Amino acid sequence: MAESTIEYKEKTLPSGVKNIFECTGECYKVPGLYYEEGFKKIKMMVLDDTPSIQDLEHLLKQEDNKTLVSPWPIQVLRGYKNYLPSTFKRITANMSDEFSQKYFKTPTDWIPESKAILLQLQSELSCKSATIDAAIIHGRRDAGTVSSKVHNLNRLYNIGRMYEFVNEKQYPILFGDCTREEDWDEILFKTKHAFEEMMGEVPLGNRKYSRKMRKPEFSEKEVEKKFPFVNYLKNKLGDNLTGILLYGSSAREEDPSKYNDYDTYVVVRDMRKAFEAMKGTCPNVLDGKVKEMTGVSQDDLPKDAKHIGIHLIPNSADYIYRHMRMLHDSREFLLHTQVLYGEIPSEKSALDEVVQRGLSNAAIKSKIVIGALNWAYTKPEKIIGKPNLFDYIVKIPRFYLQHILNAEGKPKFRDKHQLNMILDQVYKMTTPEYSGNPEFIRESVRQAAANIFNLKKDFMTIEAESTPNFSFLTDSRIFGWKQGSEVDSWGRFDD
């Protein structure tokens, strides 16, 4: 960060937690990319312990709405060193050698190892690319959203180039003017395509797993009765459609009252044609039929309408294997998915890989909560009318708990009811339900951040003090079905 202001003076927060390091500088921006009026500076803080919800409010209130507050307990950063190494380096880059050695046992000239960067890159490519479809199909976008997707693409490209994990491209990677609404869909499509290209370029490792082609487990009549969106997609996409895979609670539960939406992977031959056919349709299931809710806000949807989440996937076996391998838990995904149409290639990852990918994705999700602190506090209206976005943020502690428990013992599936019970009974944490009240939104996001911090502190010996096992990225083991370069500017890795 150019022209950074650095402070080591201890500042005590309301709970007694101390802010022991501050570094304030300009937010990094991709050259030539539009950014909404908002945060100009970022203040990164290192705290000596876990802050309370009151501490977080105190820190947010201290700054104006042009400064992004980024508070990091030491326990969180120690875990990020292994699972979000570019973020760890970004935060610690301006620390003195004495401070860095004292708290992180790391010299200031420390550079992340290639395997840690590779795992982070794989996990973030899978995570960040998945949200583009909703922006196009369900119209969940504005100029800031479009710009954010392009920003993430450029950031991950820079991370990928550290060890030449992705092919060199002309930087910055830009596709048009994000201020022109008529260009948004085209920019989003090209950004999605660029993510797909990088997913295909990034090394996956030499480990081999047995593969299978999965077929529908329901008859056509059963599918038509239980999942009316299948015929809708057949009619909408025609010969372009090659497969539909259902995942999430609707794939696990028989009782429709126990899930609110359908999450699907839709495999197609031609991605551009598919996006052209689906853009802005906002499909929902209502009274056993699919209705396109174009222009209807989430708040105005009928209560019994079930949202159809659509993640378009290119009809490439290699891409599908790569995408599913990089998920947070490919075994759970395999166990709790249903093929509704066509054939879907699948493989079963080994448990050591499942654990490490879970911890990687949990770190990424926890960082999302910290990022949400600021805009939920300064602009809660960005969440009002978007219950799905609210739920995504406040349920991240539950996601984190699942994967840290997997790392602590043998990986196994725990549904949301089991995880909620553990959060409630063991940690006295609850997951709030959506409300459009601005102050409720602010408090809920602060509480989600505090919950993440407390969970991380409790499990820090697993995440931060154990030696991560990244051998699955380099070994050449074969499993049956039953069984960069020097970096000169860390600002390029900013979210």
Secondary structure, DSSP 8 states (H G I E B T S, - for coil): -TT-EEE---EE-TTS-EEEEEEEEE----TT----S---EEEEEEESS---HHHHHHHHHHS-TTEEEEEEEHHHHHHHHHHSHHHHHHHHTTS-HHHHHHHHS--TT----HHHHHHHHHHHHHHHHTTHHHHHHS----HHHHHHHHHHHHHHHHHHHTTT-S----SS---S-TT-GGGHHHHHHHHHHHHHHHHHHS---S-EE-EEEE--SS-HHHHHHH-THHHHHHHHHGGGEEEEEEESHHHH-S-GGG-SEEEEEEEES-HHHHHHHHTT--EEEETTEEEE-TT--GGGS-TT-EEEEEEEEES-HHHHHHHHHTSS-HHHHHHTEEEEEE-EEEE---HHHHHHHHHHHHHHHHHHHHHHHHHHHH-GGGTTT-HHHHHHHHTHHHHHHHHHHHHHS------HHHHHHHHHHHH----------HHHHHHHHHHHHHHHHHHHHHTHHHHTSS----GGGT---EE-S------S-GGGG--
